[in-house]
Every structure is written in C-alpha cells, then in structure tokens.
Amino acid sequence: MVGLGEKVRTSRLLPPGKFMEYLYEDAQTLFDVMYRGARVSNNGRCMAWREPGAKEYSYIHYNQALERIRNFACGQATLGSTPGQKTFIGVFMQNCVEAIVAEQACYYLSQIVVPLYDTLGTAAVTFIINQASIEVVVCDTPEKVQLLLKEGSKCPQMKRVVHTKEVSDSVHELAKEIGVELISFGEIERLGEKHFRHPLPPNRNEIATVCYTSGTTGNPKGVMLSHKNIIACLSSVMFQLGEVAPMKDDVMISFLPLAHMLERCCEMALYMVGGCVGFFSGDIRGLVDDMRALRPTISPTVPRLLNRVHDRVEQVAQNSVWKRALLALALKSKESEIKKFVIRRNSIWDKIVFKAVQEGFGGRLRLMVVGSAPLATNVINLVRCALGAVIVEGYGQTECTAPCTMTFPGDYEAGHVGPPIAACAIKLVDVAEMEYYACNGEGEICVKGPTVFQGYLNDQEKTDEVLDTNGWLHTGDIGKWMENGTLKVIDRKKHIFKLSQGEYIAPEKLENIFIRSPFVAQIFVHGESLKSCLIGVVVPDDQYLLLWAAENRIAGTFAELCANRVVKKSILDDLCVLGKKSGLKSFELLKDILCHPEMFSIDNGLLTPTLKTKRPECRKAFAEQIQEMYRLLQ
C-alpha cells in the first residue's frame, strides 16, 4: 500500500495517483470483451447450460454466441428499438445463455441494460420500468410474461415483451388487449439474420447498465454504471489475482443473481480472456449436481454457502472422537502448507478427509471470489483447507461496481478484506456519533476512482447523499486500517439506532458476531428507541440443532425444537457467551430470542436479491412476537 496524503490510500501495484482503467487495449468496453474472448480462445467454448433432466452440459462456442448476439441486436433494431443511450432494455431472466445474448446485444447497439427481478416485488418492477422508460423487456418464463402484462396498464411506455419459452393463447390475447407486442426470442434472432446492421459500439464513458439495488426502504435506486466503471473494476481484480487470474481454459459456475455485480464482473472477466461460463439449472438445491456435471475451476460465491460447507465438515467430525482428531490433524497439516502458498488437492488428507467436499464442487475448483459479507476466520481457514483452492475476499457495493478492496491470493491472514484494488483510492472519515475517528485509523469508508458510479438514475437528491462534490462515494460502512495496510469492515453506519438510555446500536455488527454460533443459521437483531434492551430472531441451523438435541436427549422435530424453552435458553446462553468473548458491552447482548424454523429468503421477502436482510420487512413479519418478547421482559 502507498498513501496519497496522510489519510488516502491506494494500491501498491501502481504508482501513487495512478488508477487502472483497463487491462487490455482491445477490451475497453463490455462490447469488446466477447470479441477478444473469441480471438484469444480461437473460438473456444463460451457458455454452457444443462437441459432439464440432462446429465451433461451443452456448450455454445464464441463465434456462435457472437452470431446470436448480432442477430438479436439486428432483430431488435428492425422492430424499432433505437440504437443509442436513450434506449433502456429490461432483462427479466435467470442466469442463462439468452440473458447474456440479450445483454451483449444492447452493447452492440450502445443501449443500456436494466436487469429486473421478480423478487424485488411487482410494485418495484413496475417502478423500474417506468423510471427507466423501458420499452422492451426480455423474459424467460411464462409467469414473468404474465406478471408484466398484468402490470401493462401501469407501464404505458412498455411496447414489447420478448419470451424464450412458449406462452399460452390466453397470454397472447391479454397482450393484444393492452397493446403490447409479444414475440419470441427466436423470432427476433431470425428477423435479425435477414436484416443485418453494423454495430454502433459504445465508448467507455457511456452507461452500460442500470443495476437497481433493492435497498431495505422505499423504491429501489438505479445505479448507473459505465463501461469504464465495470472494465476498470474487473481489470483491477484480475491484475491483483496475478498468476491465479482467470485464463482461457477456465470454467466458471454462474449461480449468484445477476443483481450481484460481483457475479457480472466475474462473468465478463471470463469472456475477456476466452474462458467459459456455465449456468446452474435454476434450483439452488441442485447446485451440487450442476457443479459435479460442469466441474468448474472458478466460482464467485457468498459467505452463506461457505458457512454451510464449514458447518457440514464440523458436523461430520462431531460423530466420533477419531474423526475429530483426524480433522484436527488434517487442518494443521494443510494450514502449514497454505501459509507457504502450497495449494493442492492431492495430499493424503485430501484423499481421506476432504475428498467428498471437493467432489461436491466438481473436483477441479482452483479459485473462489467471495463477496457480500465478512467471513469468520474459522470458516475461511477450514474452507481453504477443505477445497484446496485459492479463496480471496472482496469488499464493495454496487455504487463502486463490485469490490473496491480485495485480499491477495498469498495472504492467508483472515479477518480483513484486503487493500484497495488498483482502480480505487480509499479514505476513512470521522463518524463522531459512533466514536470512530480517522486519526485513529477508523471511520466511514469512502471510495474514489474509475469504479465509482455515475449516480442514481433520475434521482439527484439520493445521488448527492452518497457522492460528494469531490467525487468521494460515502459507503455507510465503518472500516479500520490494519497494521499491514489492509482494511477491516467493523460496523455499519446506516442501520444504527439508539436504545432508550442513549446507547448506539449497530445491529449488523452484532449479527456478524452472533452468526458464528454453531446454533445459528440466520439472525435478525432488533431494538427500539423506547426500549432498554435488544432482542433477536434466530433461525437455528437445523442439522446442528437436531444433532445437539439428540445428544442432550431432547426429542422433537426441528419445528418442535424451535418452540422448546430449554432449546431457546441454550441458544440464548450460547449467544451471550459468544458476545462476551467478542468484547460486546452488556447492552449489546440479547435479552430474549425467538427461534424461527423457516429460513429468511428472497421468496418470503426477508432477503434482498443480493441476500442481505430486509430489516423493515423482518420487523413487520415478526411484529407480534417482538411485541410479546418485550412485554414479557417488562
């Protein structure tokens, strides 16, 4: 790390004051990346998918992909979709080949891509279509087509809905009634094949996408990201990865929502170097089967998945004394190798302890990029050993494209998110009300550089709230500089609240501590300004709880255990012990909890598409139980 002045830090990989904007001269926009991939791979495999019921993946090569992109773009233009930056195209699809074709077709015409997600809710989808003046939406299921058509009267500018799967005659009739053209993806491709148009490539300062962040209150905000933003981010990540960066022989598994800019950046990085991206089948419960069939070498992921891997390994080891001893020996041996940057999957420990875990990821995984939330030290250490893969952690948000900091492949000291990437400068600013001061190396994380967004679409007021006049993005996260120049995210500014006696509470900080309990799969910490204490909603880890209950001779199903007072007290006691060990103050400990048997999810409205807790929705969902807990505590 090197400093720009006393309080501003940048990557040590470039001279002071210099930012990386692109890695390759011939890949400065997202339009360029596919063409470069086709050239450097010599028309290698580009994308992969698995048909329902199929055992193997099918593949499309780069030249085939480019032909489909060209045909779809030309077909859209023939139907009246105007090239240029005034045209916004909605892509309402799960991760699939057609989603990438539709996205790249927009870049062919310098248009702007707007991903849509039903998990945002119907009202939010309608809001986005209207705010971005979207005329064309590309869908992948009849259900999404119906949702759009039912909202058609509220979206007068929506002229065309494109579908990839057959829809019923009644749906066609509904489209006619409201004056919306309904046409298949294939029809547009065939039309474009007959009406060729030369591309209108974007320049790198033009907007590539508007990625809506669902947030936790109010309408979603449209984050405008330019081609330069995205290319600078993914180029810097690849530059920092060095020898372990994606190559043309790599295969990536795509399963994170395309709302996740980390996912989109990783995909574009693979295309830029001529690699292949394989899409999961659509059901996260079948992800292991998909990985075994695809055998990926690279995977972007989120802590939730790795926490599960950690818990499963630990649970197997709890079955017997010799298994615990064997795991301890395996971890000790592999950790010593990892510290010497020996990363492998062929040791004796891989064969007798970790083989099943590695095969669950396809057996070839060499690199994982983790984003979204911090990983506990014990989790990342175990997963690195178990998978025999390089695992790097990134920190960022959509407003700075994806990661603005990332750990180095050879840094195996856990508990931080690395130094700034080569496209960012970072400084910390005082947050006096929380007693964080930049002079102590603590404060709100602010980011500047070519990855910082262009503002929120049609919302200057909210843009001004986070982007100051000097170009610094104020993230709302609290960071701390470590002695080695890396950043640690220690708190959250945006969700802080006061208890009745004036104590400030940062619930996400507490949740990141309590989630380390083996009892806990998910947790929501709640407090109110008129109350003197905190309470929580805990979704227990079902496998751990059932095993613990059996060992303690407590009978019952998972739901029955969640309602058991002895179980609740044991979990609450464990959280208190964990909190005290972590240095929490007495008012930061939970005084009561509700054990809830159903996971928070996107489908039940308690998680955002990027898997963050929707705090107002949780408060609403558990309002009665929260009120009752406080009543009993009085």
C-alpha positions in Angstrom: 0.0 0.0 0.0 1.1 3.6 -0.6 -0.6 6.7 0.6 -1.9 9.7 -1.3 -1.6 12.3 1.5 -2.0 11.3 5.1 -5.4 9.8 5.0 -5.9 8.5 1.5 -4.7 5.0 0.5 -4.3 3.3 -2.9 -2.9 0.1 -4.3 0.8 -0.5 -4.1 0.6 -2.2 -7.5 0.5 1.2 -9.3 2.5 4.4 -8.8 0.8 7.0 -6.4 -2.1 8.8 -8.1 -2.4 6.3 -10.9 -5.6 4.2 -11.4 -6.0 1.2 -13.6 -8.8 1.7 -16.2 -8.3 -1.4 -18.4 -6.0 -4.4 -18.6 -6.1 -4.9 -22.4 -6.1 -2.3 -25.2 -8.6 -4.3 -27.1 -11.1 -4.7 -24.2 -12.1 -1.2 -23.0 -15.9 -1.8 -23.2 -18.2 -4.7 -22.5 -18.9 -4.8 -26.2 -15.2 -5.6 -26.7 -14.9 -8.5 -24.3 -16.7 -11.1 -26.3 -14.7 -10.3 -29.5 -11.5 -10.5 -27.5 -12.6 -13.8 -26.0 -13.3 -15.3 -29.4 -9.9 -14.3 -30.7 -7.7 -15.4 -27.8 -9.6 -18.7 -27.3 -9.6 -19.4 -31.1 -13.4 -19.8 -31.0 -13.4 -21.9 -27.8 -16.3 -22.8 -25.6 -18.1 -19.6 -24.4 -21.2 -20.6 -22.4 -22.7 -23.8 -21.0 -26.2 -24.9 -19.9 -27.9 -28.0 -18.8 -31.3 -29.0 -20.2 -33.9 -30.2 -17.7 -33.2 -33.9 -16.9 -29.8 -33.9 -18.8 -26.8 -35.4 -17.1 -24.2 -33.4 -19.2 -23.8 -29.7 -20.1 -24.3 -28.4 -23.6 -21.9 -25.7 -25.0 -22.0 -22.8 -27.3 -18.7 -21.5 -28.8 -17.7 -17.9 -29.1 -18.5 -17.4 -32.8 -21.9 -19.0 -32.3 -22.5 -16.6 -29.4 -21.4 -13.6 -31.4 -23.7 -14.6 -34.2 -26.7 -14.9 -31.8 -25.8 -11.5 -30.3 -25.6 -9.9 -33.7 -28.9 -11.4 -34.9 -30.8 -10.5 -31.7 -29.4 -6.9 -31.9 -30.3 -6.5 -35.5 -33.7 -8.0 -35.0 -34.4 -5.6 -32.1 -33.3 -2.7 -34.3 -35.5 -3.9 -37.2 -38.5 -3.9 -34.8 -37.8 -0.2 -33.9 -35.5 -0.4 -30.9 -33.5 2.7 -31.3 -29.7 2.4 -31.0 -28.0 4.7 -28.5 -28.0 5.8 -24.9 -31.7 6.8 -24.8 -32.9 3.2 -25.1 -33.1 1.1 -21.9 -33.8 -2.7 -22.3 -35.1 -4.7 -19.4 -33.7 -8.2 -18.9 -36.1 -10.2 -16.7 -34.3 -13.5 -16.7 -32.5 -16.0 -14.6 -28.8 -16.7 -15.4 -28.8 -18.3 -18.8 -27.4 -18.0 -22.3 -30.2 -15.9 -23.6 -29.7 -13.4 -20.8 -26.1 -12.9 -21.9 -27.1 -12.7 -25.6 -29.7 -10.0 -24.7 -27.2 -8.1 -22.6 -24.5 -8.2 -25.2 -27.0 -7.2 -28.0 -27.6 -4.0 -26.1 -23.9 -3.2 -26.2 -23.9 -4.0 -29.9 -26.3 -1.0 -30.2 -24.9 1.2 -27.4 -28.1 0.6 -25.5 -28.4 0.3 -21.7 -29.2 -2.9 -19.9 -31.6 -2.9 -16.9 -31.8 -6.3 -15.0 -35.2 -6.9 -13.5 -36.1 -9.4 -10.7 -39.5 -10.7 -9.6 -38.0 -11.0 -6.1 -38.0 -7.2 -5.9 -41.8 -7.4 -5.9 -44.3 -6.5 -8.6 -44.5 -2.8 -7.5 -40.7 -2.4 -7.7 -40.6 -4.0 -11.2 -43.3 -1.6 -12.3 -41.4 1.4 -10.7 -38.2 0.4 -12.5 -39.9 0.0 -15.9 -41.4 3.5 -15.6 -38.4 5.2 -14.1 -36.1 3.9 -16.8 -38.7 4.3 -19.6 -38.2 0.7 -20.6 -39.9 -0.1 -23.9 -38.7 -3.7 -24.4 -38.5 -6.4 -21.7 -36.9 -9.8 -22.4 -38.3 -12.7 -20.2 -37.5 -16.3 -19.7 -40.7 -17.8 -18.2 -44.5 -17.5 -18.9 -45.0 -16.5 -15.3 -42.8 -13.4 -15.8 -44.6 -12.6 -19.1 -48.0 -12.7 -17.3 -46.7 -10.5 -14.4 -45.6 -7.9 -16.9 -48.8 -8.0 -18.9 -50.9 -7.7 -15.8 -48.9 -4.5 -14.9 -49.1 -3.3 -18.5 -51.7 -0.7 -17.9 -49.4 0.9 -15.3 -46.4 0.9 -17.7 -47.7 2.8 -20.8 -44.2 3.1 -22.4 -43.7 -0.8 -22.4 -44.3 -1.7 -26.1 -42.8 -5.2 -26.4 -42.3 -8.3 -24.3 -39.8 -10.9 -25.6 -40.1 -14.5 -24.3 -37.8 -17.5 -24.5 -40.4 -20.2 -23.6 -43.8 -20.8 -25.2 -46.8 -18.9 -23.7 -50.4 -19.8 -23.9 -53.0 -18.4 -26.3 -54.7 -16.6 -23.4 -51.5 -14.7 -22.7 -51.3 -13.7 -26.4 -54.8 -12.4 -26.1 -54.0 -10.4 -23.0 -51.1 -8.8 -24.8 -53.3 -7.8 -27.7 -55.9 -6.3 -25.3 -53.4 -4.0 -23.7 -51.5 -3.2 -26.9 -48.2 -4.9 -26.1 -46.3 -6.8 -28.8 -45.5 -10.4 -27.7 -42.7 -12.1 -29.6 -40.4 -15.0 -29.1 -36.6 -14.7 -28.7 -36.1 -17.0 -31.6 -38.3 -14.9 -33.9 -36.2 -11.8 -33.2 -33.0 -13.7 -34.0 -34.4 -15.0 -37.3 -35.5 -11.5 -38.2 -32.1 -10.1 -37.4 -30.4 -12.8 -39.5 -32.3 -11.3 -42.5 -31.7 -7.7 -41.7 -28.0 -7.1 -40.9 -26.9 -3.8 -39.4 -23.4 -2.7 -38.5 -22.8 -2.4 -34.8 -22.8 1.0 -33.0 -20.2 0.3 -30.4 -20.3 2.3 -27.2 -17.5 4.5 -25.9 -16.2 3.6 -22.5 -17.7 6.6 -20.8 -21.2 5.7 -21.8 -23.6 3.9 -19.5 -23.6 0.1 -19.8 -26.2 -0.9 -17.2 -28.5 0.5 -14.6 -28.4 -2.0 -11.7 -31.2 -1.5 -9.2 -30.4 -2.0 -5.6 -33.4 -3.2 -3.7 -32.4 -1.5 -0.5 -34.5 -2.0 2.6 -36.8 1.0 2.5 -38.6 2.9 -0.3 -38.3 2.4 -4.0 -35.2 0.7 -5.5 -32.4 3.0 -6.7 -30.9 2.7 -10.2 -27.1 2.6 -10.0 -25.7 3.9 -13.3 -22.5 2.1 -14.2 -20.4 3.0 -17.3 -18.4 0.6 -19.4 -15.3 2.2 -17.9 -16.6 1.5 -14.3 -17.0 -2.2 -15.0 -13.9 -2.7 -17.1 -11.8 -0.9 -14.5 -13.1 -3.0 -11.7 -12.7 -6.4 -13.3 -9.3 -5.5 -14.8 -8.1 -4.4 -11.3 -9.3 -7.6 -9.8 -7.6 -9.7 -12.4 -4.4 -7.6 -12.1 -4.3 -8.3 -8.3 -5.0 -12.0 -8.8 -1.9 -12.3 -10.8 -0.9 -15.9 -11.6 -4.2 -17.2 -10.4 -6.4 -14.9 -12.5 -8.9 -16.4 -15.0 -7.4 -17.9 -18.1 -8.9 -19.3 -21.4 -9.0 -22.8 -20.1 -11.1 -21.9 -17.0 -14.8 -22.7 -16.5 -16.9 -20.7 -14.1 -20.2 -21.7 -12.4 -22.8 -18.9 -12.6 -25.4 -19.2 -9.8 -25.4 -15.8 -8.0 -28.2 -13.5 -9.1 -27.3 -11.1 -11.9 -28.3 -8.4 -9.4 -24.9 -9.1 -7.9 -22.3 -7.0 -9.7 -19.6 -9.4 -8.4 -21.3 -12.1 -10.5 -21.5 -10.0 -13.6 -17.9 -8.8 -13.3 -16.6 -12.3 -12.9 -18.5 -13.5 -16.0 -17.2 -10.6 -18.0 -13.6 -11.4 -16.9 -14.0 -15.0 -18.1 -15.3 -13.8 -21.5 -12.5 -11.3 -21.8 -9.8 -14.0 -21.5 -11.7 -16.6 -23.6 -13.0 -18.7 -20.7 -16.3 -20.5 -20.4 -19.3 -19.7 -18.1 -21.7 -22.5 -17.2 -25.1 -21.6 -15.8 -26.7 -23.5 -12.9 -30.0 -25.2 -13.7 -32.1 -22.7 -11.8 -32.7 -24.5 -8.5 -30.1 -23.8 -5.8 -30.9 -27.2 -4.3 -29.5 -28.8 -7.4 -26.3 -26.7 -7.3 -24.1 -29.7 -6.2 -25.4 -31.8 -9.2 -24.6 -28.9 -11.5 -21.1 -28.5 -10.2 -20.4 -32.2 -10.5 -21.6 -32.1 -14.1 -19.8 -28.8 -15.1 -16.7 -29.4 -13.0 -15.9 -25.6 -12.7 -12.5 -24.2 -11.9 -13.7 -20.8 -10.7 -16.7 -19.7 -8.6 -17.8 -16.4 -7.3 -19.7 -17.0 -4.1 -21.1 -15.6 -0.9 -20.3 -16.4 2.8 -23.6 -18.2 3.3 -22.5 -21.1 1.1 -19.1 -21.3 2.7 -20.6 -21.2 6.1 -22.6 -24.3 5.1 -19.5 -26.1 3.9 -17.8 -25.3 7.2 -20.8 -26.5 9.3 -21.1 -29.8 7.3 -17.5 -30.6 7.8 -17.7 -29.8 11.5 -20.9 -31.9 11.9 -19.3 -35.0 10.3 -16.3 -34.6 12.7 -18.6 -34.5 15.7 -19.8 -38.0 15.1 -16.7 -39.6 16.8 -13.6 -38.8 18.7 -11.3 -40.3 16.0 -13.0 -38.2 13.3 -12.4 -35.0 15.3 -8.8 -36.0 15.8 -8.4 -36.7 12.1 -9.9 -33.4 11.1 -7.6 -31.5 13.5 -4.5 -33.3 12.1 -5.7 -32.6 8.5 -6.3 -28.9 9.2 -2.9 -28.5 11.0 -1.1 -30.1 8.1 -2.9 -28.2 5.3 -2.8 -24.9 7.1 1.0 -25.1 7.3 1.1 -25.8 3.6 -1.2 -22.9 2.8 1.0 -20.5 4.7 3.8 -21.5 2.3 1.4 -20.9 -0.6 1.2 -24.6 -1.4 -2.4 -25.1 -2.7 -3.3 -28.6 -3.7 -5.9 -31.3 -3.7 -3.7 -34.4 -3.8 -2.3 -34.7 -0.3 -3.2 -37.7 1.9 -5.6 -35.5 3.8 -7.4 -34.6 0.6 -7.9 -38.3 -0.1 -9.1 -39.4 3.3 -10.8 -36.3 4.8 -11.7 -33.7 2.2 -12.5 -35.7 -0.9 -16.3 -35.6 -0.6 -16.3 -31.8 -0.1 -14.1 -31.3 -3.2 -16.2 -33.6 -5.3 -19.3 -31.7 -4.3 -17.7 -28.7 -6.0 -16.8 -30.7 -9.1 -13.3 -31.7 -8.1 -11.4 -29.0 -10.1 -12.1 -25.8 -8.2 -9.0 -23.6 -8.0 -10.3 -20.1 -7.3 -13.2 -18.7 -5.3 -14.0 -14.9 -5.1 -16.1 -14.2 -2.0 -18.2 -11.0 -1.6 -21.3 -9.6 0.1 -20.3 -10.1 3.8 -17.3 -10.8 6.0 -16.2 -14.4 6.5 -15.4 -15.6 10.0 -11.8 -16.6 10.5 -12.5 -20.2 11.4 -14.8 -20.6 8.3 -12.3 -19.3 5.7 -9.4 -21.3 7.2 -11.3 -24.6 7.2 -12.8 -24.0 3.7 -9.4 -23.2 2.2 -8.1 -26.4 3.6 -11.1 -28.5 2.6 -11.3 -27.2 -1.0 -7.7 -26.9 -1.8 -8.5 -23.7 -3.7 -7.3 -20.1 -3.6 -10.0 -18.1 -1.8 -10.0 -14.3 -1.9 -12.4 -11.9 -0.2 -13.6 -8.7 -1.6 -15.5 -5.7 -0.1 -17.6 -3.3 -2.1 -21.0 -2.3 -3.1 -22.9 -1.7 -6.4 -22.1 2.0 -6.2 -18.4 1.3 -6.7 -19.2 -1.5 -9.2 -18.1 -4.5 -7.2 -15.0 -4.9 -5.0 -13.1 -1.8 -4.0 -10.7 -3.9 -1.8 -9.6 -7.5 -2.2 -7.3 -9.8 -0.4 -4.2 -11.0 -2.2 -4.0 -14.7 -3.2 -1.0 -15.3 -1.0 -2.4 -13.5 2.1 -3.8 -16.1 4.4 -4.3 -13.8 7.4 -8.1 -13.8 7.9 -10.2 -11.1 9.4 -9.8 -8.3 6.8 -10.9 -7.6 3.2 -7.5 -6.7 1.7 -6.1 -3.4 0.4 -7.6 -1.1 -2.2 -7.7 -2.6 -5.7 -5.8 -0.7 -8.4 -8.8 1.3 -9.6 -9.6 2.8 -6.2 -8.5 5.3 -3.6 -9.9 4.8 -0.1 -10.1 7.1 2.9 -11.8 6.9 6.3 -13.8 9.9 7.6 -15.0 10.6 11.2 -18.3 9.3 12.5 -18.4 11.2 15.7 -21.7 9.9 17.0 -20.3 6.3 16.9 -16.9 7.5 18.3 -15.0 6.5 15.1 -12.2 8.9 14.2 -9.9 8.8 11.1 -7.0 9.9 13.2 -7.3 6.5 15.0 -7.5 4.7 11.7 -11.2 4.2 11.9 -14.2 5.8 10.2 -16.7 5.7 7.3 -15.2 4.1 4.2 -15.1 6.5 1.3 -14.1 5.4 -2.3 -12.9 7.4 -5.3 -11.7 6.3 -8.7 -12.8 5.0 -12.1 -15.1 2.3 -10.5 -17.4 4.9 -8.7 -20.8 5.0 -10.3 -22.3 7.8 -12.4 -25.2 8.5 -10.0 -28.7 7.2 -9.4 -30.9 7.3 -12.4 -33.3 10.3 -12.3 -32.6 10.9 -8.6 -30.1 13.7 -8.0 -31.1 14.0 -4.3 -30.2 10.5 -3.4 -27.0 10.8 -5.5 -25.9 13.8 -3.5 -26.5 11.9 -0.3 -23.7 9.4 -1.1 -21.5 11.2 -3.7 -19.8 14.4 -2.5 -18.6 17.3 -4.6 -15.1 15.9 -4.7 -16.2 12.6 -6.2 -15.9 10.5 -3.0 -18.5 7.8 -2.5 -19.6 7.5 1.1 -20.4 3.9 1.6 -22.1 3.9 5.0 -19.8 1.2 6.2 -17.3 1.7 9.0 -13.7 0.5 8.4 -10.4 0.2 10.2 -6.9 0.1 8.8 -4.9 -2.8 9.9 -1.2 -2.6 10.6 -0.4 -4.4 7.3 -2.3 -1.8 5.3 -5.4 -3.9 4.8 -9.0 -2.8 5.6 -11.3 -4.4 8.1 -15.0 -3.7 8.0 -16.1 -3.3 11.6 -19.5 -1.7 11.6 -22.4 -0.2 9.6 -23.4 3.4 9.8 -26.8 3.3 8.0 -28.7 1.0 10.3 -27.6 2.4 13.7 -30.2 3.2 16.2 -30.4 4.3 19.9 -31.8 2.4 22.8 -33.9 4.3 25.4 -30.8 5.3 27.5 -29.0 6.7 24.5 -26.6 3.8 23.6 -25.9 3.5 19.9 -26.5 0.0 18.4 -25.1 -1.2 15.1 -27.2 -4.4 14.6 -25.2 -5.8 11.6 -22.0 -5.7 13.7 -23.8 -7.8 16.3 -25.3 -10.2 13.8 -21.9 -10.8 12.3 -20.7 -11.9 15.8 -23.8 -14.0 16.7 -23.8 -15.8 13.4 -20.6 -17.5 14.5 -22.6 -19.6 16.9 -23.0 -23.2 15.6 -26.7 -23.0 16.6 -27.3 -20.1 14.3 -28.1 -20.2 10.5 -29.6 -16.7 10.4 -30.2 -14.0 12.9 -32.0 -10.6 13.0 -31.2 -8.2 15.9 -33.9 -5.8 16.9 -34.1 -2.8 19.2 -36.3 0.3 19.7 -35.6 3.8 21.0 -38.2 3.3 23.7 -36.8 0.0 24.9 -33.7 -0.5 27.0 -32.6 -3.9 25.6 -32.1 -5.9 22.4 -33.9 -9.0 21.3 -33.4 -11.3 18.3 -35.0 -13.6 15.8 -32.8 -16.7 15.3 -33.2 -19.3 12.5 -31.3 -22.3 14.0 -29.0 -24.5 11.9 -31.3 -27.5 11.5 -28.6 -30.2 11.3 -26.6 -28.9 14.2 -29.7 -28.4 16.4 -31.1 -31.9 15.6 -27.7 -33.4 16.5 -27.3 -31.3 19.6 -30.9 -32.2 20.7 -30.2 -36.0 20.2 -27.0 -35.7 22.3 -28.9 -33.9 25.1 -31.9 -36.3 24.9 -34.4 -33.7 23.8 -37.0 -35.2 21.4 -38.9 -33.5 18.7 -38.9 -32.3 15.1 -37.0 -29.2 14.1 -40.1 -27.1 14.4 -40.8 -28.6 17.8 -37.3 -27.9 19.0 -37.6 -24.3 17.9 -40.6 -24.0 20.2 -38.8 -25.7 23.1 -37.9 -23.4 26.0 -34.9 -25.4 27.0 -33.6 -25.2 23.4 -34.2 -21.4 23.4 -32.4 -20.9 26.7 -29.4 -22.9 25.5 -29.1 -20.9 22.3 -29.5 -17.6 24.1 -26.9 -18.6 26.6 -24.5 -19.5 23.8 -25.0 -16.1 22.2 -24.3 -14.3 25.4 -21.1 -16.3 26.0 -20.1 -15.6 22.4 -20.9 -11.9 22.7 -18.9 -11.5 25.9 -15.9 -13.3 24.4 -16.1 -10.9 21.4 -16.0 -7.9 23.7 -19.6 -6.7 23.4 -20.9 -4.4 26.0 -23.8 -5.6 28.2 -26.4 -3.5 26.3 -25.3 -5.2 23.1 -26.2 -8.7 24.3 -29.6 -10.1 23.6 -32.1 -10.4 26.4 -34.5 -12.7 24.6 -34.9 -14.5 21.2 -37.5 -16.1 19.0 -36.4 -19.4 17.4 -38.0 -19.4 14.0 -38.0 -22.6 11.9 -38.2 -21.0 8.4 -35.1 -19.6 6.7 -35.2 -15.9 5.7 -35.3 -16.0 1.9 -35.8 -13.9 -1.2 -39.1 -15.7 -1.8 -40.6 -14.8 1.5 -39.5 -11.3 1.2 -37.0 -11.2 4.1 -33.8 -11.1 1.9 -32.8 -8.8 -0.9 -31.7 -10.3 -4.3 -28.1 -9.9 -3.0 -29.0 -11.9 0.1 -29.0 -9.1 2.6 -31.6 -8.9 5.4 -34.5 -6.6 4.7 -34.8 -5.1 8.2 -38.1 -3.3 7.8 -39.7 -6.5 6.4 -38.3 -8.6 9.3 -39.7 -6.1 11.8 -43.1 -6.3 10.1 -43.0 -10.1 9.8 -42.2 -10.7 13.4 -44.1 -7.7 14.9 -46.4 -9.7 17.1 -43.6 -11.9 18.5 -41.4 -8.8 19.1 -44.1 -7.1 21.0 -44.7 -10.2 23.1 -41.0 -10.6 23.9 -40.8 -7.0 25.1 -44.0 -7.5 27.2 -42.5 -10.5 29.0 -39.3 -8.7 29.7 -41.0 -5.8 31.4 
